[in-house]
Amino acid sequence: MAGKIKLMIDAIISQRAKGNPVVESTTRTKLLLKGINPDDYTASSADDPAVIEKVRRIAADFSVQV
């Protein structure tokens, strides 16, 4: 299923931000610092198992469910 990474990243951002644009921006920056650029992934991006695992580890670090 293409786009799974995008959905996971969006879930992390929305769960952490809860509608707060400042927290959303901060979360995007933290993802960048951890090696994931949210802007690089779209709904048609291929699902790379290594990236999916990395995003899952980041979600665990942020204490959110994906």
PDB file as gemmi writes it, atoms N, CA and C in Angstrom:
CRYST1    1.000    1.000    1.000  90.00  90.00  90.00 P 1                      
ATOM      1  N   MET A   1       0.851  -1.179   0.000  1.00  0.00           N  
ATOM      2  CA  MET A   1       0.000   0.000   0.000  1.00  0.00           C  
ATOM      3  C   MET A   1       0.897   1.242   0.000  1.00  0.00           C  
ATOM      4  N   ALA A   2       0.873   1.980  -1.036  1.00  0.00           N  
ATOM      5  CA  ALA A   2       1.681   3.200  -1.132  1.00  0.00           C  
ATOM      6  C   ALA A   2       1.116   4.272  -0.203  1.00  0.00           C  
ATOM      7  N   GLY A   3       1.996   5.063   0.350  1.00  0.00           N  
ATOM      8  CA  GLY A   3       1.577   6.173   1.190  1.00  0.00           C  
ATOM      9  C   GLY A   3       1.497   5.876   2.673  1.00  0.00           C  
ATOM     10  N   LYS A   4       1.887   4.681   3.087  1.00  0.00           N  
ATOM     11  CA  LYS A   4       1.799   4.319   4.505  1.00  0.00           C  
ATOM     12  C   LYS A   4       2.712   5.215   5.354  1.00  0.00           C  
ATOM     13  N   ILE A   5       3.884   5.529   4.845  1.00  0.00           N  
ATOM     14  CA  ILE A   5       4.818   6.376   5.585  1.00  0.00           C  
ATOM     15  C   ILE A   5       4.205   7.758   5.812  1.00  0.00           C  
ATOM     16  N   LYS A   6       3.575   8.304   4.790  1.00  0.00           N  
ATOM     17  CA  LYS A   6       2.923   9.617   4.896  1.00  0.00           C  
ATOM     18  C   LYS A   6       1.841   9.585   5.976  1.00  0.00           C  
ATOM     19  N   LEU A   7       1.048   8.522   5.994  1.00  0.00           N  
ATOM     20  CA  LEU A   7      -0.003   8.402   7.000  1.00  0.00           C  
ATOM     21  C   LEU A   7       0.581   8.314   8.404  1.00  0.00           C  
ATOM     22  N   MET A   8       1.675   7.580   8.555  1.00  0.00           N  
ATOM     23  CA  MET A   8       2.312   7.442   9.858  1.00  0.00           C  
ATOM     24  C   MET A   8       2.872   8.785  10.335  1.00  0.00           C  
ATOM     25  N   ILE A   9       3.533   9.494   9.440  1.00  0.00           N  
ATOM     26  CA  ILE A   9       4.097  10.803   9.791  1.00  0.00           C  
ATOM     27  C   ILE A   9       2.981  11.770  10.170  1.00  0.00           C  
ATOM     28  N   ASP A  10       1.902  11.782   9.396  1.00  0.00           N  
ATOM     29  CA  ASP A  10       0.775  12.663   9.697  1.00  0.00           C  
ATOM     30  C   ASP A  10       0.156  12.319  11.053  1.00  0.00           C  
ATOM     31  N   ALA A  11       0.096  11.027  11.376  1.00  0.00           N  
ATOM     32  CA  ALA A  11      -0.455  10.599  12.669  1.00  0.00           C  
ATOM     33  C   ALA A  11       0.418  11.087  13.815  1.00  0.00           C  
ATOM     34  N   ILE A  12       1.728  10.976  13.655  1.00  0.00           N  
ATOM     35  CA  ILE A  12       2.650  11.454  14.692  1.00  0.00           C  
ATOM     36  C   ILE A  12       2.455  12.947  14.916  1.00  0.00           C  
ATOM     37  N   ILE A  13       2.432  13.701  13.831  1.00  0.00           N  
ATOM     38  CA  ILE A  13       2.301  15.156  13.936  1.00  0.00           C  
ATOM     39  C   ILE A  13       0.969  15.546  14.572  1.00  0.00           C  
ATOM     40  N   SER A  14      -0.110  14.946  14.128  1.00  0.00           N  
ATOM     41  CA  SER A  14      -1.431  15.336  14.645  1.00  0.00           C  
ATOM     42  C   SER A  14      -1.609  14.928  16.106  1.00  0.00           C  
ATOM     43  N   GLN A  15      -1.079  13.763  16.497  1.00  0.00           N  
ATOM     44  CA  GLN A  15      -1.223  13.331  17.890  1.00  0.00           C  
ATOM     45  C   GLN A  15      -0.396  14.195  18.837  1.00  0.00           C  
ATOM     46  N   ARG A  16       0.768  14.617  18.403  1.00  0.00           N  
ATOM     47  CA  ARG A  16       1.598  15.474  19.256  1.00  0.00           C  
ATOM     48  C   ARG A  16       1.078  16.911  19.276  1.00  0.00           C  
ATOM     49  N   ALA A  17       0.661  17.428  18.122  1.00  0.00           N  
ATOM     50  CA  ALA A  17       0.274  18.840  18.018  1.00  0.00           C  
ATOM     51  C   ALA A  17      -1.104  19.119  18.599  1.00  0.00           C  
ATOM     52  N   LYS A  18      -2.037  18.210  18.413  1.00  0.00           N  
ATOM     53  CA  LYS A  18      -3.418  18.398  18.881  1.00  0.00           C  
ATOM     54  C   LYS A  18      -3.971  19.755  18.465  1.00  0.00           C  
ATOM     55  N   GLY A  19      -3.653  20.136  17.214  1.00  0.00           N  
ATOM     56  CA  GLY A  19      -4.190  21.374  16.664  1.00  0.00           C  
ATOM     57  C   GLY A  19      -3.349  22.615  16.919  1.00  0.00           C  
ATOM     58  N   ASN A  20      -2.281  22.491  17.669  1.00  0.00           N  
ATOM     59  CA  ASN A  20      -1.425  23.636  17.974  1.00  0.00           C  
ATOM     60  C   ASN A  20      -0.372  23.779  16.878  1.00  0.00           C  
ATOM     61  N   PRO A  21      -0.410  24.864  16.102  1.00  0.00           N  
ATOM     62  CA  PRO A  21       0.529  25.021  14.985  1.00  0.00           C  
ATOM     63  C   PRO A  21       1.995  25.117  15.416  1.00  0.00           C  
ATOM     64  N   VAL A  22       2.250  25.632  16.601  1.00  0.00           N  
ATOM     65  CA  VAL A  22       3.627  25.741  17.085  1.00  0.00           C  
ATOM     66  C   VAL A  22       4.190  24.346  17.365  1.00  0.00           C  
ATOM     67  N   VAL A  23       3.397  23.501  18.019  1.00  0.00           N  
ATOM     68  CA  VAL A  23       3.838  22.140  18.315  1.00  0.00           C  
ATOM     69  C   VAL A  23       3.970  21.340  17.014  1.00  0.00           C  
ATOM     70  N   GLU A  24       3.088  21.606  16.055  1.00  0.00           N  
ATOM     71  CA  GLU A  24       3.189  20.934  14.760  1.00  0.00           C  
ATOM     72  C   GLU A  24       4.520  21.262  14.085  1.00  0.00           C  
ATOM     73  N   SER A  25       4.873  22.534  14.083  1.00  0.00           N  
ATOM     74  CA  SER A  25       6.134  22.957  13.485  1.00  0.00           C  
ATOM     75  C   SER A  25       7.330  22.354  14.219  1.00  0.00           C  
ATOM     76  N   THR A  26       7.262  22.331  15.529  1.00  0.00           N  
ATOM     77  CA  THR A  26       8.336  21.757  16.336  1.00  0.00           C  
ATOM     78  C   THR A  26       8.480  20.262  16.057  1.00  0.00           C  
ATOM     79  N   THR A  27       7.368  19.569  15.924  1.00  0.00           N  
ATOM     80  CA  THR A  27       7.396  18.129  15.652  1.00  0.00           C  
ATOM     81  C   THR A  27       7.996  17.861  14.279  1.00  0.00           C  
ATOM     82  N   ARG A  28       7.641  18.667  13.296  1.00  0.00           N  
ATOM     83  CA  ARG A  28       8.234  18.518  11.960  1.00  0.00           C  
ATOM     84  C   ARG A  28       9.753  18.707  12.024  1.00  0.00           C  
ATOM     85  N   THR A  29      10.192  19.696  12.807  1.00  0.00           N  
ATOM     86  CA  THR A  29      11.625  19.938  12.962  1.00  0.00           C  
ATOM     87  C   THR A  29      12.307  18.761  13.639  1.00  0.00           C  
ATOM     88  N   LYS A  30      11.681  18.213  14.663  1.00  0.00           N  
ATOM     89  CA  LYS A  30      12.256  17.061  15.360  1.00  0.00           C  
ATOM     90  C   LYS A  30      12.349  15.850  14.435  1.00  0.00           C  
ATOM     91  N   LEU A  31      11.354  15.675  13.580  1.00  0.00           N  
ATOM     92  CA  LEU A  31      11.407  14.583  12.602  1.00  0.00           C  
ATOM     93  C   LEU A  31      12.587  14.786  11.653  1.00  0.00           C  
ATOM     94  N   LEU A  32      12.789  16.020  11.227  1.00  0.00           N  
ATOM     95  CA  LEU A  32      13.922  16.326  10.358  1.00  0.00           C  
ATOM     96  C   LEU A  32      15.245  15.998  11.048  1.00  0.00           C  
ATOM     97  N   LEU A  33      15.365  16.363  12.307  1.00  0.00           N  
ATOM     98  CA  LEU A  33      16.590  16.096  13.057  1.00  0.00           C  
ATOM     99  C   LEU A  33      16.839  14.594  13.241  1.00  0.00           C  
ATOM    100  N   LYS A  34      15.752  13.827  13.226  1.00  0.00           N  
ATOM    101  CA  LYS A  34      15.870  12.373  13.363  1.00  0.00           C  
ATOM    102  C   LYS A  34      16.026  11.675  12.006  1.00  0.00           C  
ATOM    103  N   GLY A  35      16.094  12.466  10.925  1.00  0.00           N  
ATOM    104  CA  GLY A  35      16.359  11.906   9.614  1.00  0.00           C  
ATOM    105  C   GLY A  35      15.153  11.661   8.728  1.00  0.00           C  
ATOM    106  N   ILE A  36      13.991  12.130   9.128  1.00  0.00           N  
ATOM    107  CA  ILE A  36      12.778  11.961   8.318  1.00  0.00           C  
ATOM    108  C   ILE A  36      12.253  13.337   7.933  1.00  0.00           C  
ATOM    109  N   ASN A  37      12.230  13.625   6.644  1.00  0.00           N  
ATOM    110  CA  ASN A  37      11.677  14.888   6.154  1.00  0.00           C  
ATOM    111  C   ASN A  37      10.222  14.646   5.760  1.00  0.00           C  
ATOM    112  N   PRO A  38       9.264  15.185   6.529  1.00  0.00           N  
ATOM    113  CA  PRO A  38       7.848  14.950   6.229  1.00  0.00           C  
ATOM    114  C   PRO A  38       7.448  15.383   4.819  1.00  0.00           C  
ATOM    115  N   ASP A  39       8.142  16.381   4.262  1.00  0.00           N  
ATOM    116  CA  ASP A  39       7.800  16.877   2.933  1.00  0.00           C  
ATOM    117  C   ASP A  39       8.255  15.941   1.815  1.00  0.00           C  
ATOM    118  N   ASP A  40       9.104  14.977   2.131  1.00  0.00           N  
ATOM    119  CA  ASP A  40       9.588  14.031   1.122  1.00  0.00           C  
ATOM    120  C   ASP A  40       8.591  12.919   0.822  1.00  0.00           C  
ATOM    121  N   TYR A  41       7.565  12.776   1.643  1.00  0.00           N  
ATOM    122  CA  TYR A  41       6.635  11.653   1.498  1.00  0.00           C  
ATOM    123  C   TYR A  41       5.246  12.144   1.139  1.00  0.00           C  
ATOM    124  N   THR A  42       4.656  11.469   0.137  1.00  0.00           N  
ATOM    125  CA  THR A  42       3.313  11.799  -0.323  1.00  0.00           C  
ATOM    126  C   THR A  42       2.465  10.534  -0.268  1.00  0.00           C  
ATOM    127  N   ALA A  43       1.198  10.675  -0.645  1.00  0.00           N  
ATOM    128  CA  ALA A  43       0.295   9.529  -0.648  1.00  0.00           C  
ATOM    129  C   ALA A  43       0.707   8.495  -1.691  1.00  0.00           C  
ATOM    130  N   SER A  44       1.528   8.882  -2.656  1.00  0.00           N  
ATOM    131  CA  SER A  44       1.953   7.929  -3.688  1.00  0.00           C  
ATOM    132  C   SER A  44       3.395   7.457  -3.493  1.00  0.00           C  
ATOM    133  N   SER A  45       4.019   7.832  -2.379  1.00  0.00           N  
ATOM    134  CA  SER A  45       5.394   7.390  -2.103  1.00  0.00           C  
ATOM    135  C   SER A  45       5.431   5.892  -1.826  1.00  0.00           C  
ATOM    136  N   ALA A  46       6.486   5.258  -2.314  1.00  0.00           N  
ATOM    137  CA  ALA A  46       6.653   3.827  -2.071  1.00  0.00           C  
ATOM    138  C   ALA A  46       6.904   3.578  -0.591  1.00  0.00           C  
ATOM    139  N   ASP A  47       6.458   2.416  -0.118  1.00  0.00           N  
ATOM    140  CA  ASP A  47       6.628   2.056   1.283  1.00  0.00           C  
ATOM    141  C   ASP A  47       7.906   1.260   1.468  1.00  0.00           C  
ATOM    142  N   ASP A  48       8.924   1.915   1.982  1.00  0.00           N  
ATOM    143  CA  ASP A  48      10.211   1.291   2.255  1.00  0.00           C  
ATOM    144  C   ASP A  48      10.167   0.731   3.681  1.00  0.00           C  
ATOM    145  N   PRO A  49      10.333  -0.585   3.856  1.00  0.00           N  
ATOM    146  CA  PRO A  49      10.261  -1.183   5.192  1.00  0.00           C  
ATOM    147  C   PRO A  49      11.253  -0.575   6.184  1.00  0.00           C  
ATOM    148  N   ALA A  50      12.421  -0.186   5.722  1.00  0.00           N  
ATOM    149  CA  ALA A  50      13.410   0.417   6.624  1.00  0.00           C  
ATOM    150  C   ALA A  50      12.926   1.762   7.143  1.00  0.00           C  
ATOM    151  N   VAL A  51      12.316   2.555   6.270  1.00  0.00           N  
ATOM    152  CA  VAL A  51      11.803   3.867   6.680  1.00  0.00           C  
ATOM    153  C   VAL A  51      10.603   3.686   7.607  1.00  0.00           C  
ATOM    154  N   ILE A  52       9.752   2.722   7.305  1.00  0.00           N  
ATOM    155  CA  ILE A  52       8.594   2.455   8.161  1.00  0.00           C  
ATOM    156  C   ILE A  52       9.058   2.098   9.571  1.00  0.00           C  
ATOM    157  N   GLU A  53      10.069   1.266   9.679  1.00  0.00           N  
ATOM    158  CA  GLU A  53      10.596   0.895  10.989  1.00  0.00           C  
ATOM    159  C   GLU A  53      11.187   2.107  11.706  1.00  0.00           C  
ATOM    160  N   LYS A  54      11.873   2.955  10.975  1.00  0.00           N  
ATOM    161  CA  LYS A  54      12.454   4.168  11.564  1.00  0.00           C  
ATOM    162  C   LYS A  54      11.350   5.082  12.091  1.00  0.00           C  
ATOM    163  N   VAL A  55      10.283   5.238  11.327  1.00  0.00           N  
ATOM    164  CA  VAL A  55       9.166   6.080  11.749  1.00  0.00           C  
ATOM    165  C   VAL A  55       8.498   5.476  12.985  1.00  0.00           C  
ATOM    166  N   ARG A  56       8.386   4.148  13.043  1.00  0.00           N  
ATOM    167  CA  ARG A  56       7.810   3.492  14.233  1.00  0.00           C  
ATOM    168  C   ARG A  56       8.665   3.746  15.476  1.00  0.00           C  
ATOM    169  N   ARG A  57       9.984   3.701  15.303  1.00  0.00           N  
ATOM    170  CA  ARG A  57      10.874   3.978  16.444  1.00  0.00           C  
ATOM    171  C   ARG A  57      10.730   5.434  16.898  1.00  0.00           C  
ATOM    172  N   ILE A  58      10.612   6.341  15.946  1.00  0.00           N  
ATOM    173  CA  ILE A  58      10.426   7.750  16.284  1.00  0.00           C  
ATOM    174  C   ILE A  58       9.102   7.939  17.019  1.00  0.00           C  
ATOM    175  N   ALA A  59       8.057   7.284  16.553  1.00  0.00           N  
ATOM    176  CA  ALA A  59       6.752   7.372  17.220  1.00  0.00           C  
ATOM    177  C   ALA A  59       6.856   6.873  18.659  1.00  0.00           C  
ATOM    178  N   ALA A  60       7.593   5.798  18.861  1.00  0.00           N  
ATOM    179  CA  ALA A  60       7.787   5.290  20.222  1.00  0.00           C  
ATOM    180  C   ALA A  60       8.544   6.300  21.071  1.00  0.00           C  
ATOM    181  N   ASP A  61       9.547   6.945  20.485  1.00  0.00           N  
ATOM    182  CA  ASP A  61      10.291   7.989  21.202  1.00  0.00           C  
ATOM    183  C   ASP A  61       9.377   9.144  21.608  1.00  0.00           C  
ATOM    184  N   PHE A  62       8.416   9.456  20.747  1.00  0.00           N  
ATOM    185  CA  PHE A  62       7.477  10.547  21.002  1.00  0.00           C  
ATOM    186  C   PHE A  62       6.274  10.098  21.834  1.00  0.00           C  
ATOM    187  N   SER A  63       6.198   8.821  22.154  1.00  0.00           N  
ATOM    188  CA  SER A  63       5.084   8.242  22.938  1.00  0.00           C  
ATOM    189  C   SER A  63       3.731   8.426  22.253  1.00  0.00           C  
ATOM    190  N   VAL A  64       3.697   8.160  20.945  1.00  0.00           N  
ATOM    191  CA  VAL A  64       2.446   8.199  20.195  1.00  0.00           C  
ATOM    192  C   VAL A  64       2.247   6.862  19.477  1.00  0.00           C  
ATOM    193  N   GLN A  65       1.012   6.570  19.144  1.00  0.00           N  
ATOM    194  CA  GLN A  65       0.666   5.333  18.429  1.00  0.00           C  
ATOM    195  C   GLN A  65       0.514   5.603  16.947  1.00  0.00           C  
ATOM    196  N   VAL A  66       1.092   4.718  16.136  1.00  0.00           N  
ATOM    197  CA  VAL A  66       0.913   4.814  14.681  1.00  0.00           C  
ATOM    198  C   VAL A  66       0.406   3.500  14.144  1.00  0.00           C  
TER     199      VAL A  66                                                      
END                                                                             
